Amino acid sequence: MHVNAVSYHSILKELRPNGAVLVAVSKTKPIEAISELYEMGQRDFGENYVQELLSKQEALPADIRWHFIGHLQSNKVKYIAPFIYLVHGVDSLKLLKEISRQAVRQDRTIKVLLQVHIATEETKFGLNEEELKEIMLLHQTEPLQGIEIRGLMGMASFSEDPDLVRSEFLMLKRLFNMFFNPENHILSMGMSGDYRIALESGSNMVRIGSLIFGNRN
Ligand SMILES: *Cc1c(COP(=O)(O)O)cnc(C)c1O
């Protein structure tokens, strides 16, 4: 037993009124854990490390939608370009251009989310508001080939203070509203510890690991 089925089903139920999508974050978890959840109907899985993702993708059913949610290095894009469903953490023009280049090589369109830095913590990756606007403007005037910017992604501070977390999510939602709309686009925010606040703040895609698979070592 690798999956907390009760927790999984109660999360799905909570997401339903918002029409939000669950990405099951399976990083560091074995193939068997993913298979178990797959058997329950889950198709969207999130991974953070390229090597780990590649070995899992090879071993598991082809209809899994793999989300790359970690910090992607430009020199690793080529490995996941043939199959990746959605890249969540795009935080530079350099990376976006490399994804475009590899998408063209693979003759496919790769969907991405731009990651915005919303946390007060310094360690988290992401674009600031100015950088986000620059990239959106550039892409609107001179679209990068093979790229579809589907929306935004962000991570709130790791904090016990719900008001702080909420204010960070609402800031992301405000930026999201400038360029996207919730009917057609993706706002990826919310993890095990803060997904309820994220949903209240307008998230329509949550990335949840430990509540489903148990704590990671
Ligand atoms: C690990 C991770 C998650 C899931 O974290 P949990 O707290 O286990 O739900 C979500 N998003 C990103 C970017 C992660 O790295």
The ligand as an SDF file (V2000), in Angstrom:
LIG
                    3D

 15 15  0  0  0  0  0  0  0  0999 V2000
    7.2070   18.5680   -3.9230 C   0  0  0  0  0  0  0  0  0  0  0  0
    6.3970   19.5980   -4.5990 C   0  0  0  0  0  0  0  0  0  0  0  0
    4.9980   19.6380   -4.4450 C   0  0  0  0  0  0  0  0  0  0  0  0
    4.2190   18.6880   -3.5480 C   0  0  0  0  0  0  0  0  0  0  0  0
    4.5350   18.9000   -2.2070 O   0  0  0  0  0  0  0  0  0  0  0  0
    3.6510   18.2180   -1.0350 P   0  0  0  0  0  0  0  0  0  0  0  0
    3.8600   19.1290    0.1030 O   0  0  0  0  0  0  0  0  0  0  0  0
    4.2330   16.8620   -0.8250 O   0  0  0  0  0  0  0  0  0  0  0  0
    2.2460   18.1520   -1.4920 O   0  0  0  0  0  0  0  0  0  0  0  0
    4.2930   20.5960   -5.1610 C   0  0  0  0  0  0  0  0  0  0  0  0
    4.9150   21.4840   -5.9680 N   0  0  0  0  0  0  0  0  0  0  0  0
    6.2500   21.4680   -6.1320 C   0  0  0  0  0  0  0  0  0  0  0  0
    6.8680   22.4730   -7.0320 C   0  0  0  0  0  0  0  0  0  0  0  0
    7.0350   20.5560   -5.4450 C   0  0  0  0  0  0  0  0  0  0  0  0
    8.3590   20.5880   -5.5940 O   0  0  0  0  0  0  0  0  0  0  0  0
  1  2  1  0
  2  3  1  0
  2 14  2  0
  3  4  1  0
  3 10  2  0
  4  5  1  0
  5  6  1  0
  6  7  2  0
  6  8  1  0
  6  9  1  0
 10 11  1  0
 11 12  2  0
 12 13  1  0
 12 14  1  0
 14 15  1  0
M  END
$$$$
